Amino acid sequence: MVNAWRFGCGGSGAPAGRGAVVDLAVRPHGNFRPGGNVRLGIEAVRRGLLTECPPEMLDLLEVATYVYAADQAASRGRPEDLGAAWRREMRFRVPVRNPARWRSPALLGPLTESLGFLSEDDYHFEFVRRPPDPPPDYFTFGTAPLGRPVDEVLLFSGGMDSLAGAAEEAVAGHRHVVLVQQRSNPKLQPRHDRLVAALAARAARAGGLVTHVPVVVNKAEDLTADTLQRARSFLFAALSCAVGTMVGREGRVRFYENGVVGLNLPLCPAVVGARATRTTHPRTLAGFERILTAAAGRAVVVDSPYQWDTRADVVRRLAAAGCADLLAQSISCGGTRGVTVAQPHCGWCSQCVGRRFAVLAAGLEAHDPADGYRIEVLTGDRADGDRRVVLAAFLDAAQRVERVGSAAGLVARYGEAARVLRAVEGPAAATADRVFRLYRDHARDVARVLNEAAVRHIDQLRRRELPEGCTLRLVFDSGAAVRPAAQPAPAPPSPNQFVRRGLGWEVRFAGGEPRLYPGSLGFDYLRVLLGRPGDEVPAVELSAVGRPTGGAAGEVEDGLTCTAGFGADPTMDGPYARAASARLREVDELIAQLGAASAADVPDRIEQLEELTRERRQLIEQLGLAHGRNGRPRPLGGTAAERARTRVGNAIDRAVVRIAAADPALAAHLARPTLTPGKSFRYAPDPPVAWDIRD
């Protein structure tokens, strides 16, 4: 199945080839005129800022607008079709003022390669000469005078990261900043205007200056067939470059985005390739730099100052700039349809979950009211379905990174990380270490927020007073009934306790404070060993602990569980598992095609083969399959005993690492020779330690 589309732009007619035909025509401002179905308008620009928009920038704006509109006009099909329909064939015929420039390898090559990486589609462009019409009036000029020269042009979304960047530049840095913002949702416009006004007032008091340049880019309603908008960041880069050229600050385009979102390693097995957004990925930004440099005819630097910052780091930057109180006016929510003045955030999309954890990790919850979320992220009740799956993916990704332990382990676990190493200048080992530290710090922030919240709500957790669908109950408590005490009168608490609390464990060592840990296989194995001191327990026997027997109580894999609470690995259920399987078949076909091609036919064949091979390994790992040449699954290597020893040892190591963060004394107690691994595992403390173990 080929998902092919042909776009005839600006009245130039559709390009030759296969696929559905869509006509696109950009018109400036106002209502859509006859023959125009895409609108581009840059509003209220101060005339004192500007020179005339040069022809090369008009070409860049129009090409980027057509790509942005086409990205949403071409459907990827139903969820169950994603394996076959995700990668689209996108052919464009675009009229430009300088066809020779756009046909040159220096521009056409980076354009097709970067857009292909950004949205994982196959792009083909045919550039024809644009009729010598009068320049379109994309700009509405105001009359307000310009205060002083522009120091920086920033892309401004109204979210947490771009607000922090603007505050650092204009308030802390006392600079004149132009904020280029797309007007994508009229419902949010008043709120964004109030935020910009507050930021401008704060900057003025500090000696800075803020100039707001709103941009309207929208389409006729019948053009929206897909809402993912993978190519939107190319439009943002083009807008920033054009405005920068007109205000005399043409040498740089800045994306303020935290590194966790920018690198965006896949959260779950079905999110492979460009299903994880790559809008500010280092490779994307490097490609934009080549495109803008070739289109403008001069060097343009594209950078991301927060590339190595976690979300919590960005919140701390905003506070350091003296603008923490503006946080409440920013909007990070990806589901803006239900936005209200009192509750601008849904609380269940990945943006809201990430934002709330970052604010809590930074200790600035006073500036981000919990009642501003329709579902409070930690204690609000979540219905089954996507609201739980998104949360599960977010927490599970953090917990997986937390137990990786090294840069090499992270790169091995996430094949996508290899793309970062090639895109960032400098030694690959140093870059890998920075990626690891970024995600390790993010994972620690998430774990700390969960641990501190569990302590605050421990009585409510114990009495099961929190909603069953809230984050804390889903992580720490299955909601199962508490077994009655064996004795009519409670016995004094043991100094060493290992007690199941729902899906997690409450552990007390040497009379210290009890600590809650999320359930995992490692804790299940420790529970068996602590209950059998001195025994040699075969790894094969331990490995059977916690495995599902009838589908009711699934396997726990360090963090979120495959139980009735979340479902058995919900992110791979139904259409998503089929999508990943179909994508694996597609990757196999692409590898075969590239293997048969010559270097002359496909100049970057080797790089594409490397990327596809890494993606294939990741898909096989996630699906739990190893395919032979005939496509049939075959068993993984190693004996059952060896696999059991590795499985149990790794799980216990991860559990001890988690314990060390909360109770270093217990972690030290569980080191060798007290706990020895091998084909059989043995817990033999000297002197003996008695444990009160309760399931």
C-alpha positions in Angstrom: 0.0 0.0 0.0 1.4 3.4 -1.0 0.0 6.5 0.7 0.8 9.0 -2.1 -0.2 12.6 -2.5 0.4 15.3 -5.1 0.2 19.0 -4.3 -0.2 21.7 -6.9 0.7 24.9 -5.3 -0.1 28.5 -6.3 -2.0 27.5 -9.4 1.0 25.7 -10.9 -0.9 22.4 -11.4 -0.2 19.0 -9.8 3.1 17.3 -10.3 3.2 14.0 -12.3 3.1 10.7 -10.5 0.7 8.7 -8.5 -1.7 9.6 -5.6 -4.5 12.0 -4.7 -4.3 15.6 -5.9 -4.7 18.6 -3.6 -4.5 22.2 -4.8 -3.1 24.7 -2.4 -2.9 28.5 -2.8 -1.5 30.9 -0.2 -3.4 34.2 0.2 -2.6 37.1 2.6 -4.8 38.1 5.4 -8.6 38.5 5.4 -11.0 35.8 4.4 -10.0 33.1 1.9 -10.3 34.6 -1.6 -11.5 32.6 -4.6 -8.8 30.1 -5.4 -7.0 30.5 -2.1 -7.3 28.0 0.7 -4.3 28.8 2.9 -3.9 32.1 4.7 -0.6 33.7 5.8 -0.7 37.0 7.7 1.9 38.7 9.9 0.1 41.2 12.0 0.8 44.6 13.6 4.4 44.8 12.6 5.9 48.2 13.5 7.0 49.8 10.2 10.0 51.3 12.0 11.3 47.8 12.5 11.3 46.7 8.9 13.0 46.7 5.6 11.1 45.3 2.7 10.8 41.5 2.8 13.3 40.3 0.2 12.2 37.9 -2.5 14.3 35.0 -1.2 12.4 35.2 2.1 9.0 35.4 0.4 9.9 32.2 -1.4 11.0 30.6 1.9 7.7 31.6 3.6 5.6 30.3 0.8 7.4 27.0 0.5 7.2 26.4 4.3 3.5 27.4 4.4 2.7 24.9 1.6 4.6 22.1 3.4 2.7 23.0 6.7 -0.7 22.9 5.0 0.1 19.7 3.0 1.2 17.9 6.2 -2.3 18.3 7.6 -4.1 17.8 4.3 -2.6 14.3 3.7 -4.2 11.7 5.9 -2.1 8.9 7.4 -5.2 6.7 7.7 -6.8 4.9 10.6 -4.7 3.7 13.6 -4.8 0.2 12.4 -3.4 1.4 9.0 -0.4 3.2 10.5 2.1 0.5 9.6 1.4 0.8 5.9 0.0 4.4 5.7 2.3 6.3 8.1 5.0 7.0 5.6 3.5 9.2 2.9 4.8 10.0 -0.5 4.5 13.8 -0.8 5.1 15.5 -4.2 5.0 19.2 -4.7 5.0 21.6 -7.6 5.8 25.1 -6.2 6.2 28.4 -8.0 9.1 30.4 -6.7 10.9 33.6 -7.7 14.3 31.9 -8.0 13.8 28.3 -9.3 17.6 27.8 -9.8 18.3 28.4 -6.2 15.6 26.0 -5.0 16.7 23.3 -7.5 20.3 23.5 -6.4 21.6 20.5 -4.4 22.7 22.9 -1.6 19.0 23.7 -0.9 17.0 20.8 -2.4 19.0 18.1 -0.7 18.7 19.5 2.9 15.0 20.3 2.2 14.0 16.8 1.3 16.3 15.1 3.8 15.3 17.3 6.7 11.5 17.2 6.1 11.8 13.4 5.6 13.4 13.0 9.0 11.0 15.5 10.6 7.8 13.7 9.5 9.1 10.4 8.2 7.7 11.0 4.7 9.2 10.9 1.3 9.3 14.4 -0.1 9.8 15.4 -3.8 9.8 19.0 -5.0 9.4 20.4 -8.5 10.1 24.2 -8.6 8.8 26.3 -11.4 9.1 30.1 -12.0 6.5 32.2 -10.3 4.7 34.8 -12.4 6.1 38.3 -11.9 3.0 39.4 -9.8 3.2 42.3 -7.3 4.7 41.1 -4.0 1.9 39.7 -1.8 1.0 41.8 1.3 1.6 39.3 4.0 2.5 42.0 6.5 0.1 44.4 8.3 2.1 47.5 9.4 1.5 49.5 12.5 2.7 53.0 13.2 4.2 52.7 16.6 7.8 53.9 16.7 10.7 51.5 17.3 12.4 51.9 20.6 15.8 50.6 19.8 17.6 48.0 17.6 16.6 44.3 18.0 18.9 42.0 19.9 17.2 38.7 19.4 14.2 37.1 17.5 12.6 34.3 19.4 9.9 31.8 18.5 7.2 32.2 21.2 4.4 29.6 21.7 3.1 30.9 25.0 4.3 27.7 26.7 6.6 27.2 29.6 9.9 26.9 27.7 9.5 29.8 25.3 8.4 32.0 28.2 11.5 31.1 30.1 13.7 31.9 27.1 11.9 35.3 26.6 12.3 36.1 30.3 16.0 35.3 30.3 16.6 37.4 27.2 14.4 40.4 27.8 14.2 40.6 31.6 17.4 39.1 33.0 19.4 40.0 29.9 17.9 43.5 29.4 17.7 43.0 25.7 15.2 44.0 22.9 13.5 40.8 21.9 11.0 40.2 19.1 8.6 37.4 19.8 7.3 35.6 16.7 4.1 33.7 17.5 1.7 31.7 15.4 -1.9 32.4 16.1 -3.1 28.8 15.8 -6.1 29.0 18.2 -8.2 32.2 18.5 -9.5 30.9 21.9 -6.0 31.2 23.3 -5.2 34.7 21.8 -6.5 36.8 24.8 -4.5 34.8 27.2 -1.3 35.0 25.1 -1.8 38.7 24.7 -2.1 39.1 28.5 1.1 37.0 29.0 3.1 39.0 26.5 1.8 42.3 28.1 2.9 41.1 31.5 6.3 40.0 30.2 6.8 43.3 28.4 6.0 45.3 31.5 8.5 43.2 33.5 11.1 43.7 30.8 10.6 47.4 30.7 11.2 47.7 34.5 14.4 45.7 34.1 15.6 47.8 31.1 14.6 45.3 28.4 12.1 45.6 25.6 9.6 43.1 24.1 8.0 43.5 20.6 5.3 41.0 19.7 4.8 39.8 16.1 1.7 37.5 15.9 1.5 35.4 12.7 -1.7 33.9 11.3 -1.4 30.7 9.3 -4.5 28.6 8.8 -6.3 26.6 6.2 -9.8 26.1 4.8 -11.7 23.6 7.0 -11.8 20.9 4.4 -8.0 20.7 4.3 -7.6 19.2 7.7 -7.3 15.4 7.4 -4.4 14.9 9.9 -3.7 16.9 13.1 -0.2 15.8 14.0 1.6 18.8 12.4 5.0 17.2 12.2 6.2 19.9 9.8 5.2 22.9 11.8 8.6 23.6 13.1 9.9 24.2 9.6 7.3 26.9 9.2 8.3 28.5 12.5 12.0 28.5 11.4 11.1 30.2 8.1 9.0 32.8 9.9 11.7 33.6 12.4 14.3 33.8 9.6 12.1 36.1 7.5 11.2 38.4 10.4 14.8 38.4 11.6 15.9 39.5 8.1 13.4 42.4 8.1 14.5 43.7 11.5 18.2 43.5 10.8 18.8 40.4 13.0 19.1 37.8 10.3 21.9 35.6 11.5 20.2 33.3 14.0 17.0 31.3 14.7 16.4 30.1 18.2 14.1 27.4 19.5 13.6 27.4 23.2 12.7 23.8 24.0 13.9 21.6 26.9 16.1 18.6 25.9 13.8 15.9 27.1 11.2 17.1 24.5 13.8 18.0 22.0 15.6 14.7 21.9 12.3 12.9 22.6 13.4 9.3 22.9 10.4 7.0 22.2 8.1 6.6 25.2 6.6 3.3 24.3 7.1 0.5 21.7 4.6 1.8 19.2 6.2 5.2 19.2 9.1 4.5 16.8 10.6 6.7 14.1 8.9 10.0 13.7 5.8 8.9 15.7 7.9 10.5 18.4 7.9 14.2 17.4 11.3 15.5 16.1 10.4 19.2 15.9 13.6 20.4 17.8 15.7 17.3 17.4 19.4 18.2 16.9 19.3 16.6 13.5 16.2 18.6 12.6 17.8 21.8 13.7 21.0 21.0 11.8 18.9 20.4 8.7 17.1 23.7 9.2 20.4 25.5 9.4 21.4 24.2 6.0 18.1 25.0 4.4 18.0 28.6 5.8 21.6 29.3 4.9 21.0 28.1 1.3 17.7 29.9 1.0 19.0 33.2 2.4 22.3 33.2 0.6 24.2 33.8 3.9 25.0 32.0 7.1 22.1 31.4 9.5 22.7 29.6 12.8 19.8 27.5 14.2 20.2 26.6 17.9 18.4 25.4 21.0 19.8 27.0 24.2 17.9 24.6 26.4 19.0 21.5 24.6 20.7 19.9 27.6 18.1 21.2 30.2 15.4 19.1 31.8 11.9 20.5 32.1 12.6 21.2 35.8 15.8 23.1 34.8 13.7 25.3 32.5 11.3 26.1 35.4 14.2 27.0 37.6 15.6 29.4 34.8 12.2 31.2 34.7 12.4 31.6 38.5 16.0 32.9 38.3 14.9 35.5 35.8 12.4 36.8 38.4 9.3 35.7 36.4 8.1 32.6 38.3 4.8 34.3 38.9 4.2 34.4 35.1 4.2 30.6 35.0 0.5 30.4 35.8 -0.3 32.5 32.7 1.6 30.2 30.3 -0.2 27.3 28.5 1.5 24.0 27.8 -1.6 21.8 27.1 -1.8 19.9 23.9 -5.6 19.6 24.1 -6.7 23.2 23.9 -10.3 22.5 22.8 -11.5 22.3 26.4 -9.5 25.2 27.7 -11.2 27.5 30.2 -10.0 30.6 32.0 -9.9 28.8 35.3 -8.5 25.5 33.9 -6.2 26.1 31.0 -4.6 22.6 31.3 -6.3 19.2 30.8 -3.9 17.3 33.1 -3.8 14.1 31.0 -1.9 14.9 27.8 1.9 14.3 27.8 2.6 18.1 27.8 0.5 18.6 31.0 2.0 15.6 32.8 5.5 16.7 31.9 4.8 20.3 32.9 3.3 19.4 36.3 6.1 17.0 37.3 8.7 19.7 36.3 7.0 22.4 38.4 6.8 20.1 41.4 10.4 19.0 41.0 11.5 22.6 40.9 9.4 23.4 44.0 7.3 26.1 42.3 3.9 24.6 42.6 2.7 27.8 44.2 2.9 29.4 40.8 1.1 26.6 39.0 -2.1 26.0 40.8 -3.3 22.4 41.0 -6.9 23.5 40.3 -5.7 24.9 37.0 -5.7 21.3 35.7 -9.0 19.5 34.9 -7.4 16.4 36.3 -4.8 17.0 39.0 -1.8 15.1 37.8 -1.0 13.2 41.0 -4.3 12.8 42.8 -7.0 13.3 40.1 -9.1 10.3 39.0 -8.1 9.0 35.5 -10.5 7.0 33.5 -9.3 3.9 31.6 -7.9 4.4 28.1 -5.6 7.1 26.8 -5.5 9.1 30.0 -3.9 6.2 31.8 -1.8 5.1 28.8 -0.1 8.5 28.5 0.7 8.6 32.2 2.0 5.0 32.0 4.2 5.8 29.1 5.6 8.9 30.8 6.4 7.2 34.1 7.6 4.0 32.6 10.0 5.9 30.3 11.5 7.7 33.3 11.8 4.5 35.3 13.5 2.6 32.5 16.1 5.4 32.1 16.6 5.4 35.9 17.7 1.8 35.8 19.9 2.0 32.7 22.9 3.1 34.7 25.3 4.4 32.0 25.5 6.3 28.7 26.3 3.1 26.8 23.3 1.4 28.3 21.0 4.3 27.3 22.2 4.2 23.7 21.8 0.5 23.6 18.3 0.8 25.0 17.2 3.6 22.7 18.4 3.3 19.2 17.1 6.8 18.4 19.8 8.2 20.6 22.4 7.3 17.9 20.9 10.0 15.7 21.7 12.6 18.4 25.4 11.5 18.5 25.8 12.1 14.7 23.9 15.4 14.7 25.7 17.1 17.6 29.2 18.4 17.0 32.0 16.9 19.2 33.1 13.5 20.3 30.3 10.9 20.3 31.3 9.7 23.8 30.9 13.1 25.3 27.6 13.7 23.6 26.3 10.3 24.8 27.3 11.2 28.3 25.3 14.5 28.0 22.3 12.6 26.8 22.5 10.2 29.6 22.9 12.9 32.3 19.9 14.8 30.8 17.6 11.8 31.0 19.1 10.6 34.3 18.3 14.0 35.9 14.8 13.9 34.4 14.2 10.4 35.7 15.4 11.5 39.2 13.1 14.5 39.1 10.1 12.2 38.3 11.1 9.7 41.0 11.5 12.4 43.6 8.1 13.9 42.9 6.5 10.5 43.2 8.3 9.6 46.4 7.6 13.0 48.1 4.0 12.8 47.0 3.7 9.3 48.4 5.0 10.5 51.8 2.6 13.4 51.9 -0.3 11.2 51.1 0.8 8.0 52.9 -2.2 8.0 55.3 -4.6 8.5 52.4 -2.9 5.8 50.5 -3.0 3.5 53.4 -6.7 4.2 54.0 -7.4 4.1 50.2 -9.1 7.6 50.4 -7.5 8.8 47.1 -9.4 8.0 43.8 -8.6 4.6 42.4 -7.6 6.1 39.1 -5.2 8.7 40.4 -1.4 8.5 39.7 -0.4 7.6 43.3 -2.9 4.8 43.6 -2.0 3.4 40.2 1.7 3.4 41.1 1.6 2.4 44.7 -1.7 0.7 45.5 -3.8 -1.8 43.5 -6.8 -1.1 45.8 -7.0 -4.7 47.0 -8.5 -5.3 50.4 -6.2 -5.4 53.3 -5.9 -8.9 54.9 -7.0 -9.0 58.6 -4.3 -9.3 61.2 -3.6 -12.9 62.2 -3.6 -11.9 65.9 -6.5 -10.1 67.6 -4.1 -7.7 69.2 -1.5 -5.9 67.0 2.1 -7.0 67.7 4.8 -4.3 68.1 6.2 -3.4 64.7 9.3 -5.3 63.5 12.4 -3.2 62.9 12.6 -5.0 59.5 9.5 -5.1 57.4 8.8 -6.0 53.8 5.1 -5.4 53.3 3.1 -5.3 50.1 1.1 -2.1 49.7 -1.1 -2.5 46.6 1.2 -2.7 43.6 4.2 -1.5 45.6 6.2 -2.4 48.8 6.6 -0.7 52.1 10.1 -1.4 53.4 11.5 -0.7 56.9 15.1 -1.5 57.8 16.9 -1.5 61.2 14.0 0.4 62.8 14.2 3.3 60.4 11.3 5.1 58.7 9.1 2.9 56.4 9.6 3.8 52.7 7.3 3.1 49.8 8.7 1.7 46.5 6.8 1.1 43.3 6.3 -2.6 42.5 8.8 -4.4 40.3 10.2 -7.8 39.6 13.3 -7.0 41.6 11.3 -6.4 44.8 9.3 -9.6 44.2 12.6 -11.5 44.0 14.0 -9.8 47.1 10.8 -10.7 49.0 11.5 -14.4 48.3 15.1 -14.2 49.2 14.6 -12.2 52.5 12.0 -14.8 53.5 14.4 -17.7 52.9 17.7 -16.6 54.6 20.6 -19.0 54.0 18.8 -20.9 51.2 20.2 -21.4 47.7 17.3 -20.3 45.5 17.7 -21.3 41.9 17.4 -18.4 39.4 14.9 -20.4 37.4 12.7 -20.7 40.4 12.9 -17.0 41.2 12.3 -16.1 37.5 8.9 -17.7 37.7 7.8 -15.3 40.5 5.4 -12.6 39.4 4.7 -14.2 36.0 1.1 -14.1 34.9 -0.8 -17.3 35.4 -4.2 -16.5 34.1 -4.0 -12.9 32.9 -5.5 -11.4 36.0 -2.3 -10.3 37.8 0.2 -9.5 35.1 3.9 -9.1 35.3 5.5 -6.1 37.0 8.5 -4.7 35.1 10.1 -2.0 37.3 7.6 0.7 37.7 4.2 0.7 36.1 2.7 -2.8 35.9 0.9 -4.9 33.4 -2.1 -5.5 35.7 -5.8 -4.8 35.6 -5.0 -1.2 36.6 -3.2 -0.4 33.3 -3.9 -3.5 31.2 -1.2 -5.8 30.0 1.3 -3.4 28.3 -1.5 -1.2 27.0 0.6 0.8 24.7 1.1 -2.4 22.5 -2.5 -3.6 22.6 -4.7 -3.7 19.6 -3.9 -1.5 16.7 -0.5 -0.3 18.1 1.0 -3.8 18.2 -0.3 -4.3 14.6 1.2 -1.0 13.6 4.6 -1.9 15.0 4.5 -5.3 13.3 3.5 -3.7 10.0 6.3 -1.1 10.4 8.8 -4.0 10.9 7.7 -5.6 7.7 8.0 -2.2 5.9 11.5 -1.7 7.3 12.5 -5.1 6.1 11.3 -4.2 2.6 13.1 -0.8 2.6 16.4 -2.5 3.8 16.1 -5.0 0.9 15.4 -2.2 -1.6 18.4 -0.1 -0.4 20.6 -3.2 -0.3 19.9 -3.7 -4.0 20.4 -0.1 -4.9 23.7 1.4 -6.0 25.4 4.4 -4.4 24.7 6.4 -7.5 21.0 5.7 -7.2 20.8 6.6 -3.5 23.7 8.8 -2.4 23.0 8.5 1.3 22.2 4.7 1.1 24.7 3.7 3.8 23.2 6.2 6.3 19.7 5.1 5.5 20.6 1.5 5.9 22.2 2.2 9.3 19.1 4.0 10.5 16.7 1.4 9.3 18.8 -1.4 10.8 18.8 0.4 14.2 15.0 0.9 13.9 14.6 -2.8 13.0 16.5 -3.9 16.1 14.4 -1.6 18.3 11.2 -3.0 16.8 12.2 -6.6 17.3 13.2 -5.8 20.9 9.9 -4.1 21.6 7.8 -6.7 20.0 9.8 -9.5 21.7 10.5 -11.2 18.4 13.6 -12.2 16.5 12.8 -12.8 12.8 14.6 -15.1 10.5 14.8 -14.5 6.8 11.4 -16.1 6.2 9.8 -13.6 8.6 8.9 -16.3 11.2 9.8 -15.7 14.9 12.6 -17.8 16.3 13.6 -18.3 20.0 16.2 -16.0 21.5 19.6 -17.4 22.2 20.9 -18.7 25.5 19.7 -21.5 27.8 16.7 -21.0 30.1 19.0 -21.0 33.2 21.3 -18.3 31.7 18.3 -16.2 30.7 16.9 -16.6 34.2 20.2 -15.7 35.9 20.5 -12.5 33.8 16.8 -11.6 34.2 16.8 -12.0 38.0 20.2 -10.4 38.5 19.3 -7.3 36.5 16.0 -6.9 38.2 17.5 -7.2 41.7 20.2 -4.7 40.7 17.6 -2.2 39.6 15.7 -2.6 42.8 18.8 -2.0 44.9 19.6 1.1 42.9 16.1 2.4 43.7 16.5 1.5 47.4 19.9 3.3 47.5 18.2 6.6 46.6 15.9 6.4 49.6 17.7 4.1 52.1 21.5 3.8 51.6 21.8 1.6 54.8 19.5 -1.0 53.4 21.2 -0.9 50.0 24.6 -1.4 51.6 23.1 -4.4 53.6 22.0 -6.0 50.3 25.5 -5.9 48.8 27.9 -8.9 48.6 28.5 -11.1 50.6 25.0 -10.7 52.2 23.3 -11.2 48.9 25.2 -13.3 46.2 24.0 -13.9 42.6 24.6 -16.7 40.2 22.7 -19.7 39.0 21.3 -19.7 42.5 20.8 -16.6 44.6 21.4 -16.6 48.4 20.6 -14.1 51.1 22.8 -14.9 54.2 23.3 -11.9 56.5 25.9 -12.1 59.3 24.6 -11.7 61.9 21.2 -13.0 60.9 18.4 -10.4 60.3 14.7 -11.4 60.9 12.2 -9.9 58.4 8.5 -9.4 58.9 7.3 -10.2 55.3 3.6 -9.8 54.4 1.9 -10.0 51.0 
